[in-house]
Amino acid sequence: MTNRYNKHIILPEIGQEGQNKLSNAKVLVVGAGGLGCPILQYLAAAGVGTLGIIDFDVVEISNLQRQVLFGQTTLGENKALAAKKRLQDLNSELKINAYPEALTHQNALNLFMQYDIIVDGSDNFKTRYLVNDACIITNKPLVFGAIYKFEGQVSVFNYQNGPTYRCLFPNPPQKNAIPNCAEIGVLGVLPGIIGSMQANEVIKIITGIGAVLSGKLLCFNSLTNQTSILKIKKNEAIINAVKTKASKFQFNKSMQHNCEVVKTASFKHIIGKKNIQIIDVREIHEQPKIDGFNVISIPLSAIQNHLNLFKNNLENYLFCQSGIRSKKAVKILNDAGITNCFSIEESAQEIKNSTIMELKKT
């Protein structure tokens, strides 16, 4: 441990005591995208003992311009799981918890209670307000970051009874009033800059060094290299209003994953069955042909537009790279009233291997 963190330990402001604090800290990062990747990378390298990653999304080719934890070999994989794999290679001494699901009012409180600091790497207002309110209710400091085209913001909310995100922005903007980076674009290096600043705030909070950005919003312009700091005034009335509406959150003794409500089936139990459909919900570019097996291709992104292809007189069995997207697809179908659907438990590679074995038998 001394060799790995030597450059920290020889800093008088951190030393062995500060490094021990990092080792004992528990940090949850919401989102493993543009901001989440550098946040996670630097916190793992710094030796933060327990890292949590929650993200329901999968790696796409368009992510690789800025999401530096991923590569072409991780296309189609869940981001939380792919990030965990990369971070374990970076630092095997850490405990890394991956949650391949969406953050909701049903799971937020359970998750946040398990960690010391929450870091928001999300890219939408709905999640930002959810994270903020859950931090108020669980009394957790929130390290905030946001990016827009060439500009970024960083702050620390709910720190030592300080202002919250709602003190700065009391209410969300109207839906679709502000485009996200998928619609407007973003400079590839900007998330790295802002995410690194967020990681810096986390390390300062844990070790107790420097001035934390509580009550302040740091604004950065990557085109001009100008920074400015705005003061944030605490609004007790807004904070109390969040606390009084805490009933919309659910606190369960055992956290339930949204994807676990769907029906699943093992591939080996459906080989040879009649009156079934096998559906590959991976994107087209991820789908190598599985010889000897009739597979219908309906990518998850197109499920809503092809509900008519899911026959009520057949059992529909869905699969993907790891089982995450197929469960999400089944949930979408169930919500649409199509209930004769199952998520295949095995991965695409395991299915391919099984079909090869079956072909050899015949």
Sequence and secondary structure as in RCSB ss.txt:
>XXXX:A:sequence
MTNRYNKHIILPEIGQEGQNKLSNAKVLVVGAGGLGCPILQYLAAAGVGTLGIIDFDVVEISNLQRQVLFGQTTL
GENKALAAKKRLQDLNSELKINAYPEALTHQNALNLFMQYDIIVDGSDNFKTRYLVNDACIITNKPLVFGAIYKF
EGQVSVFNYQNGPTYRCLFPNPPQKNAIPNCAEIGVLGVLPGIIGSMQANEVIKIITGIGAVLSGKLLCFNSLTN
QTSILKIKKNEAIINAVKTKASKFQFNKSMQHNCEVVKTASFKHIIGKKNIQIIDVREIHEQPKIDGFNVISIPL
SAIQNHLNLFKNNLENYLFCQSGIRSKKAVKILNDAGITNCFSIEESAQEIKNSTIMELKKT
>XXXX:A:secstr
 TTTTHHHHTSTTTHHHHHHHHHH EEEEE  STTHHHHHHHHHHHT SEEEEE   B  GGGGGT TT  GGGT
TSBHHHHHHHHHHHH TTSEEEEE S   TTTHHHHHTT SEEEE   SHHHHHHHHHHHHHHT  EEEEEEEBT
EEEEEEESSTT   HHHHS S   TTSS  HHHH B TTHHHHHHHHHHHHHHHHHHT S   BTEEEEEETTTT
EEEEEE    HHHHHHHHHTGGGS   SS   GGGGS EE GGGTTT SSEEEEE S GGG    TTS  EE  G
GGGGGGGGGS TTSEEEEE SSSHHHHHHHHHHHHTT   EEEESS HHHHHHHHHHHHHH 
